[in-house]
Amino acid sequence: LMDIKMPVMDGYTAAKKIKEIRPNLPIIAQTAYATKQDFIKYNHIFDDYLTKPYSTDKLAEIINKHLYFK
């Protein structure tokens, strides 16, 4: 889970750096800033989104969607 608004480095920049090292690692954005433009802007770096406030059911659904069992 990656918050988009963080104090030192924003989540978008952090996710880009992580994807350079681990391109297949799923990163789920969590944000209260979820406009249609945000989804379009960040779609290529984040694998999914959780908009705040979110329910535990929605959190579980999205995490399960990206879990890998190997």
C-alpha positions as CSV (number, residue, x, y, z in Angstrom):
1,L,0.0,0.0,0.0
2,M,1.4,3.4,-0.9
3,D,-0.1,6.7,0.2
4,I,0.1,9.3,-2.5
5,K,0.6,12.3,-0.2
6,M,3.7,11.7,2.0
7,P,5.9,14.3,3.7
8,V,9.4,13.7,2.2
9,M,8.7,11.9,-1.1
10,D,5.3,11.6,-2.7
11,G,3.9,8.2,-3.3
12,Y,4.0,8.5,-7.1
13,T,7.8,9.1,-7.0
14,A,8.3,6.4,-4.5
15,A,6.3,3.9,-6.5
16,K,8.3,4.7,-9.7
17,K,11.6,4.0,-7.8
18,I,10.2,0.7,-6.4
19,K,9.0,-0.4,-9.9
20,E,12.5,0.3,-11.3
21,I,13.8,-2.3,-8.9
22,R,10.8,-4.7,-8.7
23,P,8.6,-4.1,-11.7
24,N,6.2,-7.0,-10.9
25,L,5.6,-5.9,-7.3
26,P,2.0,-4.8,-7.0
27,I,1.6,-1.3,-5.5
28,I,-1.8,-0.2,-4.4
29,A,-2.3,3.5,-4.0
30,Q,-4.3,4.7,-1.1
31,T,-5.5,8.3,-1.3
32,A,-8.2,10.7,-0.5
33,Y,-7.3,12.6,-3.7
34,A,-9.0,10.4,-6.3
35,T,-10.3,12.4,-9.2
36,K,-10.6,10.9,-12.7
37,Q,-7.5,12.7,-13.7
38,D,-5.6,11.2,-10.8
39,F,-6.6,7.7,-11.9
40,I,-5.4,8.4,-15.5
41,K,-2.2,10.1,-14.3
42,Y,-1.2,7.3,-12.0
43,N,-2.6,4.3,-13.8
44,H,0.7,3.3,-15.4
45,I,2.5,3.1,-12.1
46,F,0.0,1.8,-9.5
47,D,-1.7,-1.6,-9.9
48,D,-4.9,-0.5,-8.1
49,Y,-6.4,2.2,-5.9
50,L,-8.1,2.5,-2.5
51,T,-9.9,5.7,-1.9
52,K,-10.2,6.9,1.7
53,P,-12.2,6.3,3.6
54,Y,-12.4,2.6,2.7
55,S,-13.9,-0.4,4.3
56,T,-12.0,-3.5,5.5
57,D,-14.0,-5.5,3.0
58,K,-12.7,-3.3,0.1
59,L,-9.2,-3.5,1.5
60,A,-9.3,-7.3,1.7
61,E,-10.8,-7.5,-1.8
62,I,-8.1,-5.4,-3.4
63,I,-5.2,-7.1,-1.5
64,N,-6.6,-10.6,-2.4
65,K,-6.8,-9.6,-6.1
66,H,-3.1,-8.9,-6.1
67,L,-1.8,-11.8,-3.9
68,Y,0.4,-14.3,-5.6
69,F,0.6,-17.9,-4.4
70,K,3.6,-19.6,-5.9
